């Protein structure tokens, strides 16, 4: 149970940092930050982990490398969402 709570908190922080990087923080609240962080971590685990050899936060590994992979995945996710919403990555 505690791992689930930590996963939600870290997912929220990763989503919030990604929204600050992509300048979409004013448009989304804490719930959307958590969703972006967790889905972005899954995307990063699928795309970035094989390239860097590091897991994401979704793979039960909590390290600096896992946070970086998850953050990159969340930024990629927000870039894709911005591309479809506005027609530009921003």
N, C-alpha and C positions, 0 to 999 in steps of 0.2 A: 504494500500500500504506500509506503514512504517513497519507493522508487517512482510510482505514478505521480505523486505530488511534486517530486523533484523534476521529473520529466516535463510536467506542465509549467513549472516556474522557469526552468531553463529554456523551454520552448518559447515562453512569453518574452524572455529577455532577448533571445536570438531574433524573434520576430520584430521586437521593438527596435533593436539595433539596425536590422535590415530596413525597416521603414524610415529610420533616420537617414540612412545612407541614400535611399531612393527618394527621399523627401515626400513620403506619403503618410507621415505620422499624424497629420491633422485629420486625415480621412478615416482612420481606423482606430478602434478602441482596444481595450485589453484583450477581449475575446478574439478579435481578428488577429491581433499580434500573436496570440498563442497558436491559432490555426496556421498562420503564415510560418511561424517558427517550426512547428511540427511537420507540416507538409514540405516546407523547404528543407528540413533535415532529411526527410525521406528522399527528396529529389537530389540533394547533395550526396546522400549515401549511394544512390543509384548511379549518378554521373561522375562525381568527384572522387569518391572513395577508391575506386579501382586505379585512378590515375596517381593519387598521392599515397595510397597504401594506408590511409587512416580511416577509422570508422566514423560514423556520425553519432549524435546523441541518441538516435533511435536504435542503435545497436548495442545498448547497455554498456557503453564505454564513455566515461566522463573524463575528458582530458582537454588540454588546450587545442590539440589537433582536431578533436571531435567538434569543439565549438567553432573552429574556423571552417571546417567542412560544412557544418550545418548553416553557418552564416552565409557562406557562398551560395549554398542551395537556396536559402531564403531570398537572397538578393536576385538570383536568377528567376525565382518564382515571381517576385514583384515586377521584374523587368518584363516577363511574359504577360502578366496581367496588365501592366501599363501599355504594352504594345497593342493588345486587343482593345483596351478601353479608350485610349487616346490616339492610337496610330503611331506613337513614338515611344521609345524606351525612356526618354527624358534625360 
